[in-house]
Amino acid sequence: MERRIVLWAVIGALFLIAVFFAFKLGSSGTGASISELNAKIDTTGWTENEIMNYEMHGTIPSRVGKASTSAGSSGGMVGGC
């Protein structure tokens, strides 16, 4: 009986920790919407296929270069997927 109480106490504590971190990570975002993030990348001169790949998969054409994007070191993927 005592083991069962300890087991439920541990499960409850882990659940509370998970909920705490979920709210903490959720509230620490940039506050920018997806359309605001997409507005930072200039897609003039891109083909329709490149724009579609960016919108659907988050890939940025390699010819664009990393200097003009906010992709950082994520390999050209938006969000680092």
C-alpha positions in Angstrom: 0.0 0.0 0.0 2.8 2.4 0.8 4.5 1.8 -2.5 1.3 2.7 -4.3 1.1 6.1 -2.5 4.8 6.9 -3.3 4.2 5.9 -6.9 1.2 8.2 -7.3 3.1 11.0 -5.6 6.0 10.7 -8.1 3.6 10.5 -11.0 1.8 13.6 -9.7 5.0 15.5 -9.2 6.2 14.6 -12.7 2.9 15.8 -14.2 3.1 19.1 -12.4 6.6 19.6 -13.6 5.6 18.9 -17.2 2.6 21.3 -16.9 4.9 24.0 -15.5 7.5 23.7 -18.3 4.8 23.5 -20.9 3.4 26.9 -19.8 6.9 28.3 -19.3 8.0 27.4 -22.9 4.7 28.5 -24.3 4.9 32.0 -22.8 8.5 32.6 -23.7 7.8 32.8 -27.5 8.7 35.9 -29.5 5.1 37.0 -29.7 5.3 37.3 -33.5 2.8 35.7 -35.7 3.7 33.4 -38.6 2.8 36.2 -41.1 5.1 38.6 -39.3 8.0 36.1 -39.4 7.4 35.4 -43.2 7.4 39.2 -43.8 11.1 39.3 -42.9 12.2 37.2 -45.8 12.2 38.9 -49.2 10.9 36.5 -51.9 11.2 38.8 -54.9 13.0 37.0 -57.7 12.0 33.6 -56.4 10.3 31.1 -58.7 6.8 30.0 -57.9 8.2 26.5 -57.0 10.7 28.0 -54.6 7.9 30.1 -52.9 5.7 27.0 -52.7 8.6 25.0 -51.1 9.2 27.8 -48.6 5.5 28.0 -47.7 4.9 24.3 -47.5 8.2 23.0 -46.1 10.1 26.0 -44.8 13.1 25.5 -47.2 15.0 28.5 -48.4 16.7 28.3 -51.8 20.5 27.8 -51.5 21.1 30.7 -54.0 19.6 33.2 -51.6 22.5 32.8 -49.1 22.4 33.0 -45.3 23.3 36.7 -45.1 19.8 37.8 -46.1 17.8 35.3 -44.1 17.2 34.8 -40.4 17.6 31.0 -40.7 20.9 31.0 -38.9 22.7 27.7 -38.7 19.6 25.6 -39.2 20.6 24.5 -42.7 18.1 26.6 -44.6 15.1 25.3 -42.7 12.7 27.7 -41.0 12.5 26.6 -37.4 15.4 24.2 -37.7 13.4 21.2 -38.6 
